[in-house]
């Protein structure tokens, strides 16, 4: 959006002339804006604002060089009016030339050294480039012109940021001392007046670990004046740092009397109680230094609640006390059994959807046998059983809470038992549909949806035990009906995506994923849910689109977030500056984004057209796991939980990322070495390519030893097994296939024809054997996912070898034949190489024909289950057609058609090389 003129020459005349240009720019009609700018410049050729807007319109029309020429001429004139400068700033920002903005305002400030507005813009331009030293200098100059508090604290924050980025501890200490001294002087002059100024001072003291000074400042009248009403809670973290447990205990007790549901007060209260219990000599007579006193205090909180105002905090506090006491002893003598406490909590709060998630960490602490023996009590504690038919919304939620608690505590049953329970839950949901008990809207979901999500867990568990797709189909049919009535239910959508991928159908999963509408950071945190599964499900084109979204977000997050830094200064939220910096660093080191970049380089070699492939950026060190593995609701029993799941799967994904990085790097080096330079000039790159190939082969060996035997049962709420497992444990020798083709290209680029032909001969033999080692297509829908993943790995190699054969063709074809139809003479060595490449080409075409035959004869599957028979028995006027069967059939047909089309194009391309 263009910035409207604030200061113009010749009063309103210029503003009236510029207004149409702004209107067209704001409406996105840059062509009209350019025409209007030309009209204005005919009457006023020297009007700087019009020239700046003309350059902006030209840039947006794709005329970058012309726009920058106009802009450079303007910059040489050193404009200082705000309208011109703002238009030029927008153009520089859109073209990512932030340093030019600094130069622009530096010149403007020299022209008008007393302008507060220009100095402010200069400071913000330094913020965008992250030049903290220049920020400090600019802010100090601004404060001298306009002595206002915000400007002074801009100086202080710039010093703090210099300290944060300083590598030398001595320098860091000096800068932090300087920042503290600057604020101390301000306090001495009684100039501090805002909350954010006080918070910045605390931040400076925190970085120096001066906990006593922070506490003294918070307890001073100045802090109460700047941040009224928050002194007590602000003291909590620093009392913990100083180990003043008695004070912390008394403070938290006072706060809890007034705020009985504040869980962030209970946790430090418990910390203080248990520290006082360890240090028996320390304490205050009024502090709770024993478990008995703590329990008595919690009971007083429970009793103090007025009728009709039941809060979860005090009840959860009893469970937290039980949990902490059970770590080193037996809390039953004081609190009774953990099961009784959990059941009591469920009786009171079962009408809330958060009740069972609240209980999950405490249920896991109960001994397994005791938990399993009492599982029935959780279901019947409110008078319900499996066949109860609650009629009110509160009773439905209570029933679902009891059923979920029973699921979390019971031992995993036999498949028949789980299917029976899932069937009962399905009937409960259909009963709610028939009796009009669903209250979902376009933006909210209803309690009865819980029957569907819980049933899906039972169905999935039975499917995993039976290794059968039939229970998954039943779960999908039920969840499609739930989503039909409750279109806003995110939990249902995520479960359905997971279940569709369990059947290997990325196209059907995509139909749900688009309804999820993930945006911004969700493209990263939820990448594992769908985007990462498209390529192994033989949907490379869809995978490329999703990976492009994640890559674009990762690439542009710095540009998009830089304005947030300027807002943090404008509004004085200095703490956000550190948070934004940490967030940017975490996203910059994201492992999933790094893998997305490598996949975007490799997948076009298969799905085409190949994009220019360059050496990838260095891998982040260390890579960061930004997956949100808690996104999918989970009702798995505690004994089925895997505490190492996140760490182990991330380790596997990073290993796969390193393999892909080595592969992309090797292919990029092959391209670089295939040019017309002499062998001597390419020597360094050839050596690097050989090292890359050796490192890739060595990494494959290590990964096969480490991950080749890794197996894990599927779970509806957990990531699927990492792709590295299928890659390194495959009977197809991918290590030898990739190493041979890359070595062949390397030797041919280095002029080693004999070695290159030996590698090609070895590669031919490997291709022949790999066709026999490739497993036959799955005959059941349950095994389809693994089968498609195996073929996706093989097809990826076909894409790579086809591309590299094109590179070899460029090498072996004499230069003069590329422009002339005349037959050029070849050396005997070149003739032998050409013949060998032709044989290899024939072998790849035979492999493609072999694959085409497989996909042409791919088996069909029975997806016959639907829920319509049961719906027909109910008194429901709305007609509903279950889409599961059609989605699965259409999805598989689309995948097979795409693959056959890809193979046809590859075969056609290979024929052009002969």
C-alpha positions in Angstrom: 0.0 0.0 0.0 1.4 3.4 -0.9 1.9 6.0 1.8 -0.2 9.1 1.5 1.5 12.5 1.4 2.0 14.1 4.8 4.2 17.1 3.8 3.9 18.4 0.3 5.3 21.3 -1.6 2.9 24.0 -3.0 0.2 23.0 -0.5 -2.9 21.1 -1.7 -2.1 21.4 -5.5 0.6 18.7 -5.4 -1.6 16.5 -3.1 -4.5 16.7 -5.6 -2.1 15.8 -8.4 -0.7 12.8 -6.5 -4.0 11.5 -5.2 -4.9 9.5 -8.3 -1.5 7.8 -8.3 -2.0 6.7 -4.8 -5.5 5.4 -5.5 -4.3 3.3 -8.5 -1.3 1.9 -6.5 -3.6 1.0 -3.6 -6.0 -0.7 -5.9 -3.2 -2.8 -7.5 -3.6 -1.1 -10.9 0.1 -0.3 -11.4 -0.3 0.4 -15.1 -2.8 3.2 -14.5 -0.6 4.5 -11.6 2.3 4.8 -14.1 0.2 6.6 -16.6 -1.0 9.1 -13.9 2.6 9.6 -12.8 3.6 10.4 -16.4 0.8 13.0 -16.6 1.9 14.7 -13.4 5.6 14.7 -14.5 4.7 16.3 -17.9 3.4 19.4 -15.9 6.0 19.2 -13.1 9.1 17.3 -14.4 11.1 17.9 -11.2 8.5 16.8 -8.7 10.4 14.2 -6.6 7.3 12.5 -5.1 5.8 11.8 -8.5 9.1 10.4 -9.8 9.3 8.1 -6.7 5.8 6.9 -7.2 6.5 6.4 -10.9 9.5 4.2 -10.0 7.3 2.2 -7.5 4.7 1.6 -10.3 7.4 0.5 -12.7 9.0 -1.9 -10.2 5.6 -3.5 -9.5 5.1 -3.9 -13.3 8.3 -5.9 -13.5 10.5 -3.1 -14.9 13.1 -3.4 -12.2 16.2 -1.9 -13.9 14.3 1.2 -15.2 12.7 1.7 -11.7 16.1 1.5 -10.0 17.6 4.0 -12.5 14.9 6.5 -11.6 15.4 5.8 -8.0 19.1 6.2 -8.2 18.7 9.6 -9.9 16.4 10.6 -7.1 18.8 9.4 -4.4 21.6 11.5 -5.9 19.4 14.5 -5.4 19.2 13.7 -1.6 15.5 14.3 -1.1 14.2 15.2 2.4 10.5 15.5 2.1 8.6 12.7 3.8 6.3 11.8 0.8 9.2 11.1 -1.5 11.2 9.3 1.1 8.3 7.1 2.1 7.7 6.1 -1.5 11.4 5.3 -2.1 11.5 3.3 1.2 8.6 1.1 0.1 10.4 0.3 -3.2 13.7 -0.5 -1.4 11.8 -2.7 1.0 10.0 -4.6 -1.7 13.3 -5.1 -3.5 15.0 -6.2 -0.2 17.5 -3.3 -0.4 17.3 -2.3 3.3 20.8 -0.8 3.3 19.7 1.7 0.7 17.0 3.0 3.0 19.7 3.7 5.6 21.7 5.7 3.1 18.6 7.5 2.0 17.7 8.8 5.5 21.4 9.4 6.4 21.4 11.9 3.5 18.0 13.4 4.5 19.2 13.8 8.2 22.2 15.7 7.0 20.0 18.0 5.0 17.5 18.6 7.9 19.5 17.8 11.1 16.8 19.0 13.4 13.9 16.9 12.0 12.6 14.5 14.7 10.7 12.5 12.1 13.6 12.0 9.8 15.8 10.9 12.7 13.1 8.4 13.8 12.9 6.9 10.3 16.7 6.6 10.2 16.6 4.7 13.5 14.0 2.3 12.1 16.0 1.8 9.0 18.9 0.6 11.1 16.5 -1.7 13.0 15.6 -3.4 9.8 19.2 -4.2 9.0 20.1 -5.2 12.6 22.9 -2.6 13.0 22.7 -2.2 16.8 25.7 0.2 17.0 24.2 2.5 14.4 20.8 2.2 16.2 22.5 3.4 19.4 24.2 6.4 17.7 21.0 7.4 15.8 18.7 7.1 18.9 21.1 9.2 20.9 21.1 11.9 18.3 17.3 11.7 18.2 17.1 12.0 22.0 19.3 15.2 21.9 16.9 16.8 19.4 13.7 15.6 21.2 14.4 14.5 24.8 11.6 12.0 25.2 11.6 8.8 27.3 11.0 6.4 24.4 14.0 7.7 22.5 16.3 7.3 25.5 15.2 3.7 26.0 15.8 3.0 22.3 19.4 3.9 23.1 19.4 1.5 26.1 17.8 -1.3 24.2 20.4 -0.9 21.4 23.1 -1.3 23.9 21.4 -4.4 25.4 21.2 -6.0 21.9 24.9 -5.3 21.3 25.6 -7.2 24.6 23.3 -10.1 23.6 25.2 -10.6 20.4 28.7 -10.0 21.8 30.9 -13.2 21.8 33.4 -11.8 24.3 32.1 -12.1 27.9 34.1 -9.1 29.0 32.6 -6.9 26.3 29.1 -8.2 27.1 29.6 -7.3 30.8 30.8 -3.8 30.0 27.8 -3.1 27.7 25.3 -4.4 30.2 26.9 -2.3 32.9 26.6 0.7 30.6 22.9 0.0 30.0 22.3 -0.4 33.7 24.1 2.8 34.5 22.1 4.7 31.9 18.8 3.6 33.4 20.1 4.2 37.0 20.8 7.8 36.0 17.3 8.1 34.5 15.8 6.7 37.8 18.0 9.2 39.8 16.5 12.0 37.8 12.9 10.7 38.5 12.3 10.4 34.7 11.1 6.7 34.6 7.4 6.7 34.0 6.2 3.7 31.9 5.8 0.0 32.5 8.0 -1.1 29.6 10.8 1.1 30.8 10.7 -0.8 34.2 10.6 -4.1 32.4 13.6 -3.2 30.3 15.5 -2.4 33.5 14.6 -5.8 34.9 15.7 -7.4 31.7 19.1 -5.7 32.0 19.5 -6.9 35.6 18.4 -10.4 34.6 21.1 -10.7 31.9 23.6 -9.8 34.7 21.9 -12.3 37.1 21.5 -9.6 39.7 18.5 -11.2 41.4 18.7 -9.2 44.6 18.8 -5.9 42.8 15.7 -7.0 40.7 13.8 -7.9 43.9 14.7 -4.5 45.5 13.6 -2.7 42.4 10.3 -4.6 42.2 9.6 -3.8 45.9 10.3 -0.1 45.4 7.6 2.6 45.1 8.8 3.4 41.6 7.9 -0.1 40.3 4.5 0.1 41.9 4.0 3.5 40.2 5.1 2.2 36.8 3.4 -1.2 37.1 0.5 -0.8 39.6 -0.9 -4.0 41.2 1.7 -6.5 40.0 4.4 -6.3 42.6 3.6 -9.6 44.3 3.5 -11.9 41.3 6.6 -10.1 39.8 8.6 -11.2 42.8 7.9 -15.0 42.4 10.7 -16.0 39.8 13.3 -13.9 41.7 12.5 -15.3 45.1 13.0 -18.8 43.5 16.3 -17.7 42.1 17.4 -16.4 45.5 16.1 -19.5 47.3 13.9 -17.4 49.7 11.5 -20.3 50.0 9.6 -19.0 53.2 8.9 -15.7 51.6 7.8 -17.4 48.4 5.6 -19.7 50.2 3.8 -17.0 52.2 3.5 -14.8 49.0 2.0 -17.6 47.0 -0.5 -18.4 49.8 -1.6 -14.8 49.9 -2.0 -14.8 46.1 -3.9 -18.1 46.0 -6.5 -16.9 48.6 -7.5 -14.2 46.1 -6.8 -16.2 42.9 -7.7 -19.8 43.6 -7.7 -20.9 40.0 -4.2 -19.5 39.0 -2.1 -22.6 38.3 1.0 -20.4 37.8 0.8 -19.6 41.5 0.3 -23.2 42.6 3.5 -24.5 41.0 5.9 -22.1 42.8 3.9 -22.7 46.0 4.6 -26.5 45.7 8.2 -25.8 44.8 8.6 -23.8 48.0 6.8 -26.4 50.2 9.1 -29.2 49.0 12.2 -27.1 49.3 11.2 -26.2 52.9 10.7 -29.9 53.6 14.2 -30.6 52.5 15.7 -27.7 54.5 14.2 -28.4 57.9 16.3 -25.8 59.7 15.0 -23.0 57.5 11.5 -21.7 57.6 8.9 -19.4 59.1 6.3 -20.5 61.6 3.5 -19.4 59.2 5.0 -21.1 56.1 3.8 -24.5 55.0 6.9 -26.6 55.5 5.3 -30.0 55.7 3.0 -32.0 53.4 0.3 -32.0 56.1 0.3 -28.2 56.2 0.2 -28.0 52.5 -2.7 -30.4 52.3 -4.6 -28.5 55.0 -4.1 -25.2 53.0 -5.5 -26.8 49.9 -8.5 -28.2 51.7 -9.1 -24.7 53.1 -9.1 -23.4 49.5 -11.6 -26.1 48.5 -13.9 -25.3 51.4 -13.7 -21.6 50.8 -15.3 -21.9 47.3 -18.8 -20.7 47.3 -21.5 -23.0 46.1 -22.0 -22.8 42.4 -18.5 -21.5 41.8 -16.4 -24.7 41.6 -12.8 -24.0 40.4 -10.5 -26.6 39.0 -7.3 -25.2 40.6 -7.7 -26.5 44.2 -8.8 -29.9 43.1 -5.9 -30.2 40.7 -3.6 -29.0 43.5 -4.4 -32.1 45.5 -3.5 -34.3 42.6 -0.2 -32.3 42.1 0.6 -32.8 45.8 -0.1 -36.5 45.5 2.1 -36.7 42.3 5.0 -35.0 43.9 4.8 -37.0 47.1 4.6 -40.3 45.2 8.0 -39.6 43.6 9.9 -40.4 46.8 7.3 -42.0 49.0 3.7 -43.2 49.6 1.2 -40.4 49.7 -1.8 -42.6 50.4 -1.7 -42.1 54.2 -2.2 -38.4 53.8 -4.2 -38.1 50.6 -5.6 -41.5 49.9 -5.2 -43.3 46.6 -4.5 -41.5 43.4 -7.4 -43.4 41.8 -9.8 -42.0 44.4 -8.5 -38.4 43.8 -8.8 -38.7 40.0 -12.4 -40.1 40.3 -13.3 -37.3 42.7 -12.0 -34.8 40.2 -13.9 -36.5 37.4 -17.2 -36.4 39.4 -16.9 -32.7 39.8 -15.6 -31.6 36.4 -16.6 -34.3 33.9 -19.0 -31.8 32.3 -16.0 -29.9 31.0 -14.1 -31.1 27.9 -10.8 -30.3 29.6 -11.4 -32.7 32.5 -9.7 -35.8 31.1 -6.7 -33.9 29.6 -6.2 -32.4 33.0 -6.1 -35.9 34.5 -3.7 -37.5 31.9 -0.4 -36.7 33.7 -1.7 -37.9 37.0 -3.3 -41.1 35.6 0.1 -42.0 34.2 1.6 -41.8 37.7 -0.7 -44.4 39.2 0.8 -47.9 39.2 -0.4 -49.8 36.1 -2.1 -52.7 37.9 -4.0 -50.4 40.2 -5.0 -48.3 37.2 -6.2 -51.2 35.2 -8.1 -52.8 38.1 -10.0 -49.5 38.7 -10.7 -48.7 35.1 -14.4 -49.6 35.4 -14.8 -47.2 38.3 -13.9 -44.3 36.0 -16.8 -45.2 33.8 -19.4 -45.8 36.5 -18.5 -43.1 38.9 -21.3 -40.9 37.6 -23.8 -43.7 37.1 -23.0 -44.3 33.5 -22.0 -47.4 31.6 -21.3 -48.2 27.9 -25.0 -48.4 27.1 -26.2 -45.2 28.9 -28.1 -42.8 26.8 -27.6 -39.2 28.1 -30.1 -36.7 26.8 -28.6 -33.3 27.9 -25.5 -31.7 26.6 -23.8 -31.7 30.0 -24.6 -35.4 30.5 -23.2 -36.2 27.0 -20.0 -34.5 28.0 -19.9 -36.3 31.3 -20.4 -39.6 29.6 -17.7 -38.9 27.1 -15.3 -37.9 29.9 -15.9 -41.1 31.8 -15.4 -43.2 28.6 -12.1 -41.4 27.8 -10.9 -41.9 31.4 -11.7 -45.6 31.1 -9.8 -45.8 27.8 -6.7 -44.1 29.4 -6.7 -46.5 32.4 -7.8 -49.9 30.9 -5.5 -52.5 29.5 -5.4 -52.7 25.7 -8.1 -55.2 24.8 -8.3 -57.8 22.1 -9.3 -56.6 18.7 -12.8 -58.0 19.0 -13.3 -56.2 22.3 -12.1 -52.9 20.9 -14.3 -53.2 17.8 -17.3 -53.9 20.1 -16.5 -50.8 22.1 -16.0 -48.7 19.0 -19.4 -50.0 17.6 -21.1 -48.9 20.8 -19.6 -45.4 20.6 -20.6 -45.2 16.9 -24.2 -46.0 17.9 -24.1 -43.4 20.7 -23.1 -40.7 18.1 -25.8 -41.9 15.6 -28.3 -41.7 18.5 -27.3 -38.1 19.1 -27.8 -37.4 15.3 -31.2 -39.0 15.3 -32.4 -37.1 18.5 -31.1 -33.7 17.3 -28.6 -33.5 20.1 -25.9 -32.0 17.9 -25.2 -28.3 18.6 -22.2 -27.7 16.3 -22.1 -24.6 14.2 -19.8 -23.4 11.4 -17.3 -22.1 14.0 -17.8 -24.4 17.0 -18.0 -28.1 17.6 -20.2 -30.0 20.1 -19.8 -32.5 22.9 -21.2 -35.5 20.9 -18.2 -35.2 18.6 -16.2 -36.9 21.3 -18.0 -40.2 20.7 -16.6 -40.2 17.1 -13.0 -39.3 18.0 -12.8 -41.8 20.8 -14.3 -44.5 18.5 -11.6 -43.8 16.0 -8.9 -44.6 18.6 -10.5 -48.0 19.3 -10.9 -48.7 15.6 -7.3 -47.8 14.9 -6.0 -50.0 17.7 -8.0 -52.9 16.4 -6.7 -52.3 12.9 -3.1 -52.3 14.0 -3.5 -55.5 15.9 -5.3 -57.2 13.1 -3.3 -55.6 10.3 -6.6 -54.9 8.6 -8.0 -51.9 6.8 -11.6 -52.7 7.7 -11.6 -50.9 11.1 -9.9 -47.9 9.6 -12.7 -47.7 7.0 -15.3 -47.8 9.7 -13.5 -45.0 11.6 -13.2 -42.9 8.5 -16.9 -43.4 7.7 -17.9 -42.3 11.2 -15.5 -39.3 11.2 -16.7 -38.1 7.8 -20.2 -38.0 9.3 -19.0 -36.1 12.4 -17.2 -33.6 10.1 -20.3 -33.2 8.0 -22.3 -32.1 11.1 -19.4 -30.3 12.8 -17.2 -28.7 10.1 -15.1 -26.7 12.5 -13.8 -29.7 14.5 -10.0 -29.5 14.1 -9.5 -32.8 16.0 -11.6 -34.7 13.6 -9.8 -33.3 10.6 -6.4 -34.2 12.0 -7.5 -37.7 12.8 -8.9 -38.2 9.3 -5.7 -37.0 7.7 -3.8 -39.5 9.7 -6.2 -42.4 8.9 -6.2 -41.6 5.2 -2.4 -41.7 5.2 -2.6 -45.0 7.1 -4.3 -46.4 4.0 -1.6 -44.7 1.8 -4.0 -42.3 0.2 -2.6 -38.8 0.1 -5.2 -37.5 -2.3 -8.0 -38.3 0.1 -6.0 -36.8 3.0 -5.5 -33.7 0.9 -9.3 -33.2 0.7 -9.4 -32.9 4.5 -6.1 -31.0 4.8 -7.4 -28.1 2.6 -10.3 -27.7 5.0 -7.8 -27.4 7.9 -6.4 -24.2 6.2 -3.0 -24.3 7.9 -1.2 -20.9 7.7 2.1 -19.3 8.7 4.0 -21.3 11.4 1.5 -24.2 11.1 3.1 -25.0 7.7 6.2 -25.9 9.8 4.7 -27.3 13.0 2.2 -29.5 11.2 4.4 -30.4 8.2 4.7 -33.9 9.5 1.0 -34.5 9.4 0.5 -34.3 5.7 3.1 -32.5 3.6 5.8 -35.0 4.6 3.6 -38.0 3.6 2.7 -36.9 0.1 5.9 -37.9 -1.6 6.1 -41.4 -0.1 2.4 -41.8 -1.1 3.4 -41.3 -4.7 1.9 -37.8 -5.0 5.0 -35.8 -6.0 3.1 -33.0 -7.7 1.0 -32.3 -4.5 4.1 -32.7 -2.4 5.9 -30.0 -4.4 3.0 -27.6 -3.9 3.0 -28.1 -0.1 6.8 -28.0 0.1 6.8 -24.8 -1.9 4.4 -23.2 0.7 6.7 -24.3 3.6 9.8 -23.2 1.8 8.3 -19.8 0.9 7.3 -19.2 4.5 10.8 -20.1 5.7 12.5 -18.0 3.1 10.4 -14.9 3.7 9.8 -15.0 7.4 12.7 -12.6 8.0 11.3 -10.1 5.6 7.8 -10.4 7.0 8.9 -10.2 10.7 11.3 -7.3 10.3 8.4 -4.9 10.6 7.5 -6.5 13.9 10.8 -5.3 15.2 10.0 -1.7 14.3 6.6 -2.0 16.0 8.3 -3.3 19.2 10.3 -0.1 19.4 7.3 2.1 18.5 5.2 0.6 21.3 8.0 0.1 23.7 7.6 -3.7 24.0 11.3 -4.4 24.3 10.8 -8.0 25.6 9.3 -8.9 22.2 12.6 -7.9 20.5 14.4 -10.8 22.2 11.4 -13.1 21.6 11.4 -12.3 17.9 15.2 -12.9 17.7 14.9 -16.3 19.4 11.9 -17.2 17.2 13.8 -16.3 14.1 16.8 -18.3 15.1 14.6 -21.3 15.9 12.9 -21.1 12.5 16.2 -20.5 10.7 17.5 -23.8 12.1 14.3 -25.8 11.3 15.1 -29.3 10.2 11.7 -29.7 8.4 12.3 -26.5 6.3 15.8 -27.8 5.4 14.4 -31.1 4.2 11.6 -29.3 2.3 14.3 -27.4 0.4 16.1 -30.7 -0.5 12.9 -32.4 -1.5 12.0 -29.5 -3.7 15.3 -30.0 -5.6 14.9 -33.8 -6.0 11.1 -34.2 -6.7 11.2 -32.1 -9.9 13.7 -34.6 -11.4 10.8 -37.1 -11.2 7.7 -35.0 -11.6 9.4 -32.4 -13.8 10.1 -30.0 -15.3 13.5 -30.0 -13.4 14.2 -26.6 -11.8 17.7 -25.2 -11.8 19.5 -27.4 -9.2 22.2 -25.6 -7.2 24.3 -26.6 -4.2 22.0 -26.4 -1.2 22.6 -24.0 1.7 24.5 -25.4 4.6 22.5 -27.6 7.0 21.6 -25.8 10.3 23.8 -26.8 13.2 22.3 -28.1 15.2 18.9 -28.6 13.4 15.9 -27.8 15.5 12.7 -29.9 15.8 9.7 -27.6 15.3 7.1 -30.3 15.0 4.0 -30.2 17.2 3.4 -33.8 18.1 0.6 -32.9 20.4 -1.6 -31.6 17.6 -3.6 -34.8 17.2 -5.8 -35.7 20.2 -4.6 -38.9 21.8 -6.5 -41.3 24.0 -3.8 -44.0 24.1 -3.4 -45.7 27.5 -0.3 -44.7 29.5 1.4 -48.1 29.0 1.2 -47.6 25.3 2.9 -44.1 25.4 6.4 -43.8 24.1 8.4 -41.2 26.1 11.3 -41.2 23.6 9.1 -40.9 20.5 9.8 -37.2 19.7 13.6 -37.5 20.2 13.9 -40.9 18.4 11.8 -39.9 15.3 13.6 -36.5 15.1 17.0 -38.4 15.1 15.8 -40.6 12.2 14.4 -37.6 10.3 17.8 -35.7 10.7 19.6 -38.7 9.4 17.3 -38.8 6.4 17.9 -35.1 5.9 21.6 -35.6 5.8 21.3 -38.3 3.2 19.1 -36.1 1.0 21.6 -33.2 1.5 24.4 -35.4 0.3 22.5 -36.5 -2.7 21.4 -33.0 -3.7 25.0 -31.7 -3.2 26.4 -34.5 -5.4 23.9 -33.9 -8.2 24.6 -30.2 -8.1 28.3 -30.9 -8.4 27.6 -33.2 -11.3 25.9 -30.3 -13.1 28.8 -27.9 -12.3 31.4 -30.4 -13.6 29.6 -31.1 -16.9 30.5 -27.7 -18.4 33.1 -27.1 -21.1 36.0 -26.2 -18.8 39.2 -28.3 -18.9 39.7 -31.1 -16.5 42.4 -29.2 -14.7 40.0 -26.3 -14.0 37.4 -28.7 -12.7 39.8 -30.7 -10.5 38.7 -29.2 -7.2 35.0 -29.8 -7.9 35.7 -33.3 -9.1 37.5 -34.1 -5.9 34.7 -32.6 -3.9 32.2 -34.7 -5.9 34.1 -37.9 -5.2 34.3 -37.0 -1.5 30.5 -36.4 -1.5 29.8 -39.8 -3.1 32.0 -41.6 -0.6 30.4 -39.8 2.3 26.9 -40.7 1.0 27.9 -44.4 0.7 29.4 -44.4 4.1 26.3 -42.7 5.6 24.1 -45.2 4.0 26.0 -48.1 5.6 25.8 -46.5 9.0 22.1 -45.7 8.6 21.4 -49.3 7.5 23.1 -50.6 10.6 21.4 -48.2 12.9 17.9 -47.9 11.4 17.5 -50.9 9.2 15.8 -53.0 11.8 13.8 -50.2 13.4 10.1 -51.0 13.5 7.3 -49.4 15.4 3.6 -50.0 15.6 1.4 -47.4 13.9 -0.5 -45.0 16.2 -3.2 -42.6 15.1 -1.7 -39.6 16.9 2.0 -40.2 16.3 4.2 -39.6 13.2 4.5 -42.5 10.7 7.8 -44.4 10.7 10.6 -42.2 9.3 11.3 -42.5 5.6 14.9 -43.5 6.3 13.7 -46.9 7.6 12.1 -47.9 4.3 15.0 -46.4 2.4 17.9 -48.2 4.1 16.1 -51.5 4.8 14.9 -52.0 1.3 16.1 -55.0 -0.6 16.8 -52.6 -3.5 20.5 -51.6 -3.2 20.0 -47.8 -3.3 23.5 -47.2 -1.8 25.1 -49.0 -4.8 22.7 -47.6 -7.4 23.2 -43.9 -6.4 27.0 -44.3 -5.8 27.4 -46.0 -9.3 25.5 -43.4 -11.2 27.2 -40.4 -9.5 30.6 -42.1 -9.9 29.9 -42.6 -13.6 29.1 -39.0 -14.1 32.1 -37.9 -12.1 34.5 -40.1 -14.1 33.1 -39.0 -17.5 33.3 -35.3 -16.4 37.0 -36.0 -15.4 37.8 -37.5 -18.8 38.2 -41.0 -17.3 36.3 -42.9 -20.0 37.4 -46.4 -19.0 36.4 -45.9 -15.4 33.1 -44.2 -16.4 32.2 -47.2 -18.6 33.0 -49.6 -15.8 30.7 -47.7 -13.5 28.0 -47.7 -16.3 28.4 -51.5 -16.7 28.1 -52.0 -13.0 25.0 -49.8 -12.9 23.4 -51.8 -15.7 23.8 -55.0 -13.7 22.4 -53.3 -10.6 19.3 -52.1 -12.5 18.6 -55.6 -13.8 18.9 -57.1 -10.3 16.9 -54.2 -8.7 13.9 -55.1 -10.8 13.8 -58.5 -9.2 14.4 -57.1 -5.7 11.5 -54.7 -6.0 8.6 -56.0 -4.0 5.3 -56.7 -5.7 2.4 -54.3 -5.1 0.3 -54.7 -2.0 -2.7 -57.0 -2.4 -4.5 -55.5 0.6 -5.3 -51.9 1.4 -3.6 -52.2 4.8 -0.2 -52.8 3.1 -0.7 -50.1 0.5 1.1 -47.4 2.4 4.3 -49.4 2.7 4.1 -50.6 -0.9 3.7 -47.0 -2.3 6.6 -45.8 -0.2 8.8 -48.6 -1.6 7.9 -47.6 -5.2 8.3 -43.9 -4.4 11.9 -44.5 -3.4 12.5 -46.5 -6.6 10.8 -43.9 -8.8 12.9 -41.2 -7.2 16.0 -43.0 -8.3 14.6 -43.4 -11.8 14.1 -39.6 -11.9 17.7 -39.0 -10.8 19.3 -41.5 -13.3 17.2 -40.1 -16.1 18.3 -36.6 -15.4 22.0 -37.6 -15.1 21.8 -39.5 -18.4 20.8 -36.2 -19.9 23.9 -34.6 -18.3 26.1 -37.5 -19.7 24.6 -37.0 -23.1 25.7 -33.4 -23.1 29.2 -34.6 -22.2 29.5 -37.3 -24.8 27.9 -35.3 -27.7 30.6 -33.3 -29.6 30.1 -29.6 -29.3 29.8 -28.9 -33.1 27.0 -31.4 -33.5 24.8 -29.4 -31.2 24.5 -26.6 -33.7 25.0 -28.5 -36.9 23.4 -31.5 -38.5 26.7 -32.6 -39.9 28.1 -35.7 -38.3 31.2 -34.9 -36.3 34.1 -37.2 -35.8 34.5 -38.9 -32.4 37.5 -40.5 -30.8 37.4 -44.3 -30.2 37.1 -43.6 -26.5 34.1 -41.3 -27.1 32.5 -43.9 -29.4 32.8 -46.6 -26.7 31.4 -44.2 -24.1 28.4 -43.3 -26.3 27.7 -47.0 -27.0 27.8 -47.8 -23.3 25.5 -44.8 -22.4 23.1 -46.1 -25.1 23.0 -49.5 -23.5 22.5 -48.0 -20.1 19.7 -45.8 -21.6 18.0 -49.0 -23.0 18.3 -50.6 -19.6 16.6 -47.6 -17.9 13.9 -47.7 -20.5 13.4 -51.5 -19.9 13.1 -50.6 -16.2 10.5 -48.0 -16.9 8.5 -50.4 -19.1 8.7 -52.9 -16.2 7.3 -50.3 -13.9 4.6 -49.3 -16.4 3.5 -52.9 -16.5 3.3 -53.0 -12.7 1.2 -49.8 -12.4 -1.0 -50.9 -15.3 -1.8 -54.2 -13.5 -2.0 -52.6 -10.0 -4.6 -54.5 -7.9 -7.9 -53.0 -6.9 -9.1 -52.9 -3.4 -12.4 -53.4 -1.7 -13.4 -50.2 0.2 -17.0 -51.4 0.5 -17.9 -50.3 4.1 -20.1 -47.3 4.6 -22.3 -46.0 7.4 -25.4 -45.4 5.2 -27.0 -48.7 6.2 -27.1 -47.7 9.8 -28.3 -44.1 9.0 -31.1 -45.6 6.9 -32.5 -47.2 10.1 -32.7 -43.8 11.8 -35.4 -41.2 11.5 -33.2 -38.6 9.7 -34.6 -36.5 7.0 -31.3 -35.1 5.8 -29.8 -37.3 3.1 -26.1 -38.1 3.6 -23.8 -40.0 1.3 -20.6 -41.4 2.8 -17.7 -40.2 0.6 -15.0 -42.5 2.0 -15.1 -45.3 -0.7 -15.2 -42.8 -3.6 -12.4 -40.7 -2.1 -10.2 -43.8 -1.7 -10.9 -45.2 -5.2 -10.5 -41.8 -6.9 -7.3 -41.1 -4.9 -5.7 -44.3 -5.9 -6.7 -43.9 -9.6 -5.3 -40.4 -9.7 -2.0 -41.6 -8.2 -1.7 -44.4 -10.6 -2.6 -42.2 -13.6 0.0 -39.6 -12.5 2.7 -42.2 -12.1 2.0 -43.7 -15.5 2.1 -40.3 -17.1 5.4 -39.5 -15.4 6.9 -42.8 -16.6 5.7 -42.1 -20.1 7.4 -38.7 -20.2 10.6 -40.2 -18.8 10.6 -42.9 -21.5 10.0 -40.3 -24.2 12.8 -38.1 -22.9 15.3 -41.0 -22.9 14.5 -41.8 -26.5 15.4 -38.3 -27.5 18.9 -38.9 -26.0 19.7 -41.8 -28.4 
